[in-house]
Amino acid sequence: MGKVLVVDDAQFMRLTLSNILKKAGFEVVGEASDGQMAVDMYDQLKPDLVTMDITMPTMNGLDATREILKQDPNAKIVMCSAVGQQKIVVEAIQMGAKDFIVKPFDETRVVETIHRFIQK
């Protein structure tokens, strides 16, 4: 089963997403609360996929995505965005993010999206 790194500055969002993923059988290998932490943890943990929040302190999700893709051009990153951030999501996908999940999370949509990029 796939290993996922969950990145969001809101602890509640990390918890919610981690619970959805664990329930679906994914292994949550780490949680990061900002982009810089995500970049560092990606390098250490080598997850199969990263769920990346966009708006975070220290380093935002776009910059973190850019850095991770520099380290590993094959990185699978799924952006997590609130409704109304379509322009930023488009930019992230053009940069190399695989897809996006809209907050508040729809459990089925989250699991389907992650499954698409991590085969059992």
C-alpha positions, 0 to 999 in steps of 0.5 A: 500500500502507498506511503503518503506525506500529508502537508497542511498548516491546520492540524485539524486538516492534517488529522482529517486527511490522515484519518481518511487515508488510514481508513482506506489502507494507505500508510501516512508516513509523516505530517508537515505543517509548512512547505519547508518542512514538507520539502525536508520530510519528502527527502527523508521519507520518500513517500509515494505521494504528497497531499499539499496544502496551498496557503501555508506559512514559511513556504507555501504549497506552490514553492514547496511543490516546485522544490520537491519536483526539483529534487524528484521530477517523478514526485506525485503531488496532489494539491489540497485547496479551498474553493475559489483557488482554481487559478492557483491550482491550475498553476500547480498542475502546470508546474507538475502537480498531478491533481487537486482535492477541494476542501472541505474533503469529500472522503470518496473523492480523496480516496479515488484521487489518491488511488489513481496515483498509487496502485495497490 
